[in-house]
């Protein structure tokens, strides 16, 4: 995997500093502080891309029966390693010694972990993928299919040339979204490690932060190509 350098400046006219070494996210140390360093670095990068505007979006890393997740209400462009909360995977509640509030979508992260999927989750609001979910969502359309795009290979599905990605309604009660996600993943063992929430954003996961990030990048790129070309399916050679 190409680990190109990055850093983000959380201000108007954000630029990427190619001279700054990019943290290695291919493995996750046991300590929550070390995980926090990696989460904060990735959050600043995704904020710079416009995928985590305001205080939106969240990132987590599982550590046994708990998960380290971004704290609620802070700009993702200004996070530090200490701006994290440790929550229980079982019920999404902060551990007893942490009184801060975790991100609003914590229930989605823990649902994925309870279903036995991945050890890192990224939830972001990239414009093209979010727009595509608005265009496609109806009461009868709860998934988006793509075929023929090269980047499908980066989404972690069972086929390299085609994928069907589930799309969930954006319930006001996030716990309800989490419950639907968990049920879907349990009922569909071959479900890909990516999903849409209609009009809201996307969630991706993997065995480490780098893999979860890469899948978010691939899904946003395919969504952009789909909107630009008007085609979700292209002919394979």
C-alpha positions, -999 to +999 in steps of 0.1 A: +000+000+000+013+034-009+018+054+023+023+089+008+031+118+032+004+141+044-006+167+069-036+190+071-039+226+082-074+232+096-080+266+081-092+283+050-071+273+020-061+240+034-029+226+019-012+193+021+024+194+033+042+167+013+073+171+035+056+158+066+058+121+072+025+103+071+019+081+102+020+044+095-016+031+099-009-004+088-009-017+124-027-005+155-008-005+188-025-016+219-025+017+238-055+040+233-031+070+231-012+055+202-045+047+184-056+083+191-025+096+174-034+076+142-071+085+143-064+122+148-039+122+119-064+105+096-092+128+107-072+159+098-065+145+064-101+137+057-112+171+070-088+187+045-105+169+017-139+182+028-152+148+039-156+158+076-170+193+075-178+212+107-178+185+134-192+158+112-178+123+107-160+099+131-133+073+132-127+044+156-104+016+163-114-016+182-093-028+211-108-059+225-141-053+242-138-016+238-132+009+210-114+042+208-135+068+189-134+105+182-151+127+208-183+145+199-185+182+190-150+190+179-137+199+144-120+170+129-094+193+115-082+202+150-081+168+167-053+157+189-046+122+203-064+131+235-097+140+218-109+104+219-133+084+240-131+048+249-165+030+246-178-004+252-185-024+220-214-042+238-235-011+243-216+020+229-214+035+264-182+053+275-161+033+300-166+044+336-135+065+338-144+086+307-171+113+311-169+128+277-194+122+249-184+100+220-193+108+184-230+107+175-226+077+152-209+055+178-238+030+175-229+024+139-193+016+147-201-007+176-227-025+154-200-033+129-177-046+156-204-067+172-210-083+139-174-094+139-163-071+111-130-053+111-110-035+137-112+001+123-141+021+110-143+053+091-176+073+088-174+103+065-195+126+043-178+128+009-199+148-016-202+125-045-211+094-026-236+113-005-252+128-036-254+095-053-272+080-023-298+108-025-303+102-063-307+064-058-326+060-026-363+051-026-384+028-005-377+000-030-340+007-036-319-001-006-286-008-024-264+006-052-248-017-077-216-010-097-199-031-123-169-027-146-151+000-127-115-008-119-118+007-084-143-020-074-113-041-066-105-017-037-138-021-020-133-055-004-162-073-021-163-109-032-159-100-069-133-078-086-157-066-113-191-060-096-204-051-062-238-044-045-235-019-016-263-017+010-279+016+016-296+024+049-322+051+056-310+080+076-331+076+108-330+104+133-322+078+160-287+067+152-292+036+174-318+025+149-293+028+120-269+008+140-294-020+147-302-023+110-266-023+101-258-051+126-287-072+115-278-068+078-241-078+085-252-109+105-278-119+079-254-114+050-219-128+059-206-119+024-217-082+027-189-058+015-171-037+041-187-005+028-222+010+031-242+041+023-265+060+046-289+078+023-284+116+023-259+112+051-226+096+040-206+064+039-191+040+064-162+017+056-141-006+077-112-030+076-084-047+096-067-013+100-073+024+095-054+024+062-076-002+047-108+015+059-095+048+045-086+033+012-121+018+008-137+052+015-114+067-012-124+041-037-161+044-030-160+082-034-140+079-066-165+054-081-194+076-070-178+106-087-173+087-119-209+075-118-222+110-115-199+124-141-207+097-167-243+089-156-233+052-156-230+028-127-223-001-150-197-002-178-188-029-203-158-050-194-132-056-221 
